[in-house]
Amino acid sequence: MDTLKVRDAKDVEEVVRAAIASEQPLEIIGHGGKRGIGHAMATNAVLDLSALNAVTAYEPNELIITLQAGAPLADVLALIDAKNQQFAFEPVNTAPLLGTPATGTIGGMIAAGLAGPRRIRAGGARDHLLGAHAVSGFGDSFKTGGKVVKNVTGYDLCKLLAGSWGTLSVMTEVTLKVMPKPEAERTLLLRGLDDATANKAMTAALGSPFDVSAAAHLPKSALRAGTEGLGDIAGQGEAEALTVLRLEGITASAAHRAGSLRQLLAPFGTATLIEDVASTALWSAIRDVLPFAASGALGAWPVWRIVCPPASGAALGTQLARETGGDVIYDWGGGLIWAALPPKPDAHAPAVRAHANAAGGHATLIRATDDVRREVDVFHPQAPGIAALSERVRASFDPKIILNRGRLTRSAG
C-alpha cells in the first residue's frame, strides 16, 4: 500500500488531484488510531497528514486555537491545560476501547465527532468548530467559517465536516473554541439504583436549577470487576450500581449546589461526594469507557454506541443487556448507551438496531473484529430520504468518492 506523506495543504491538493486522475481512492489518516472504526476501505493508497502537526495560532484571551489537522491531541490538550483551558465537549479518547496507542490527532477528533459527558451541556465537537481549511474531492482548497466565536456568515460548511469520518474533504487546518476550566468539580454518587430508578434520578438532577454538567449510570455487573477503570470509587469485587452526577464552577458555588442537589436526591438514597482530582479521574473513565477497555475483562466483546432520547435509555439498555447477556453503561443522563455484548458473528446487530429504531435513536458499532465489520453495517442505516440527502451532500464535496471510500457503508466502492 502506498503511503503519501504530505507537508502542507498544497501537497494535499496535488495528491487528491492525482488520485482523481487515476481514479485511485485515498484513505486519510493522522496516526491511524481510529482505523478500526468503520468498514475496511476500498483503497491501496494512504494520505498521511501526520506531518501537518503545527499549532498555527493560540489566543488564550480570545478563547480560540488554530491547529493543523495532524496535531497530536494529547499535546494540544496539554498546551491548553497549561493555560487552564479545555475543549468543553470532552473529546473521547478511543485508544483504551480499541486497544490502540493514544496517538489521536485534532483532525481525527473532529472527523469522528465523539463527545464526552459534558455534551449534554456544552454541545458536541461541531459546536466548537469555528472554521476549517480543507481540500475537497475535486482537489480544490476551500475555507469555511472564521476565527470569531460569533460567526454569522450563514450556514457553516465546517459543521458538516464534524462527524463525517473523512468522507467529505481532507481537513488541513481547523479553528476551535476553547473554554476556561472550572475552578472546582464535585460529583455526587448514589449506589445501588436499578437502571429505571437511576434514570429518574438523573432526570431530576438535570431538570433541577443546579446546573449539572454530567450524569451517568453504571449498572451492577457480574461481568466486570468493580475496580476496572474506576479506581477505589466502585469498591472491590463485583461492580455495584453507581449513579454519578457532576457539578462544576467556582468552588463556593459547586459546593453549595452539591449540597442542594443532595437534598433533592434524598428520595433516591444518601449521596456521597467526591471532589476535584478523584472526580476528574472518574469522569475520564466514563468518557473513555474504561470498564469496556480492550485490556479488561470484556476486551474481546464488540462495543456499540447507542444514542437515544434520555427518557428511553434505561428501558433500552436493560432490555438489550437481558436479551444478549451483555453489559451497558449510561451517559448523557441516559441519552448515550455504551453496550458491550457477547461475541457473535453479527455482533447482535439486529437486536441493537431494532431497539435503537424503536426508541428513535441510532447505533454505531465502535469496536468489532474485521470479520464482524464485513458482515454488519457499522453506522446506523439511514432512512431513504436522509440517505438521499446525505448522498447529495457527499457528491457535492467528492463526486468520484475518492476520500475514505467505503468507510461509512458496506455497499460503496
Secondary structure by P-SEA (a helix, b strand, c coil): cbbbbbccaaaaaaaaaaaaaacbbbbbbccccccccccccccccccccccccccccccccccbbbbcccccaaaaaaaaaaaccccccccccccccccccccccaaaaaaacccccccccccccccccccccccccccbbbbcccccccccccccccccccccccccccccbbbbbbbbcccbbbbbbbccccaaaaaaaaaaaaaccccccbbbbbccccccccccccccccccccccbbbbbbbbccaaaaaaaaaaaaaaaccccbbbbbccaaaaaaaaaaaaccccccccccccbbbbbbbccccaaaaaaaaaaaaccccccccccccbbbbbbccccccaaaaaaaaaaaaccccccccccaaaaacccccccccaaaaaaaaaaaaaccccccccccccccccc
